Amino acid sequence: MSSATRRPNTNCIHSGTRIDPAVGGVNTPIHMSSAYLQPNPQAPETCYPRYMNIPTQQAPADKIAALEHGEAGLVLATGLAAITIPILAMMRPGAHAVFQADLYGGTHHFILAEMERLGLAYTLVPETDPEAIAAAVRPGTTLVHLESPTNPTLKIIDLAATARAVKETNPDAVLCIDNTFATPMNQNPLDLGFDVVMHSGTKYLSGHSDLNCGAVVTSAARMKAIRETAVNIGTSLAPFDSYLLERSMKTLAVRMERHNANALAVAEYLERHPKIGAVHYPGLPSHPGHAAAARQMRGFGGMVSFELGDSPEAARAAVQRLSVIASAISLGGVESTITFPAETSHYKMTREERLAIGVTDTLARLSVGIEDVADLLEDLEGALAAL
Ligand SMILES: Cc1ncc(COP(=O)(O)O)c(C=O)c1O
């Protein structure tokens, strides 16, 4: 059975894994070498970790490609590298890029700091509707980079409609998406007309808050250029981290089932709570993007954000009262964590930029883990009672 016909749980476990037949262990061995024998000195390319061509690195790359229904995968040292390398590979003087304004803070900062410095032209689109995104596309637009659901406000873009609208405007514009929040278990943008999928593998793909990594999936032809830029810049994933990533993805499907179920229960609880303001979760029928999310996602993910308390002080005091849910940055781990994006993922934005995309001083972002949901609800109940 090929990965194209196997189902997602089977692909999580078996796709990409490279058994060493001489030994027979069921896992991909960790090739802990930076120097490789060169049987043919004339061979132009030998194994070298920065070239990302050793089996330990290829295993997770092939696994994520199978899960995202793409031809080729690449794993990189960070999620931000997985976003910036394809952009740098595709941009050139005179080209233009379109970005959603509402993006992960690190991506937003890359645009303002690095693209500005290199003189690369771009447009930030505040709206999330397909027509507004397509309206920013010009004849010279090389790429369109989006997120859905967005970090941290969980906005939803109708991916199929956006892909159609963008390609009608400019068939050469490459559609890229950061699929970190959804994961390939919940959403496969390549099936909806997108060309490149990026991940912060630091989050759900690795899932245990012990690893920084990223992944890109696209066609074999497009990957050639992206890989070349990645080799030139030098952002390969180390062998042991590659091993951890592949091992972790074996449980991605079962982890996501629990993340999805727990987050829905937590979002429903928060929405009913008299002291909680707006709750953002695409699985709630009240979410403005719920219909599009229900069409394009198989589950709504593990991330919930909500307005907590009347003041930043009250919000932070409530978080201090939590005992199961940890106050911590990052997301997507088996353990539940909570943070205020204004102080963490989006701290480099100005207050005006933050408020324009809904990142208020009291917006809490909860990464719902896979603990017993009753314990999470009890923890929240205790912390919110004193609001
Ligand atoms: C949606 C999203 N994309 C990309 C990144 C960057 O990933 P990394 O921190 O692994 O570089 C993050 C990190 O928080 C993120 O939340």
The ligand as an SDF file (V2000), in Angstrom:
LIG
                    3D

 16 16  0  0  0  0  0  0  0  0999 V2000
    1.5680   29.8520   13.8100 C   0  0  0  0  0  0  0  0  0  0  0  0
    3.0580   29.8550   14.0420 C   0  0  0  0  0  0  0  0  0  0  0  0
    3.8710   29.8170   12.9790 N   0  0  0  0  0  0  0  0  0  0  0  0
    5.2130   29.8320   13.1260 C   0  0  0  0  0  0  0  0  0  0  0  0
    5.7970   29.9030   14.3710 C   0  0  0  0  0  0  0  0  0  0  0  0
    7.2950   29.9330   14.4780 C   0  0  0  0  0  0  0  0  0  0  0  0
    7.7490   28.6740   14.8760 O   0  0  0  0  0  0  0  0  0  0  0  0
    9.1360   28.4230   15.6520 P   0  0  0  0  0  0  0  0  0  0  0  0
    9.0140   29.0860   16.9760 O   0  0  0  0  0  0  0  0  0  0  0  0
    9.2060   26.9330   15.6960 O   0  0  0  0  0  0  0  0  0  0  0  0
   10.2200   29.0210   14.8420 O   0  0  0  0  0  0  0  0  0  0  0  0
    4.9860   29.9330   15.5000 C   0  0  0  0  0  0  0  0  0  0  0  0
    5.5960   30.0180   16.8440 C   0  0  0  0  0  0  0  0  0  0  0  0
    4.9460   30.3090   17.8220 O   0  0  0  0  0  0  0  0  0  0  0  0
    3.5740   29.9170   15.3250 C   0  0  0  0  0  0  0  0  0  0  0  0
    2.7440   29.9570   16.3850 O   0  0  0  0  0  0  0  0  0  0  0  0
  1  2  1  0
  2  3  1  0
  2 15  2  0
  3  4  2  0
  4  5  1  0
  5  6  1  0
  5 12  2  0
  6  7  1  0
  7  8  1  0
  8  9  2  0
  8 10  1  0
  8 11  1  0
 12 13  1  0
 12 15  1  0
 13 14  2  0
 15 16  1  0
M  END
$$$$
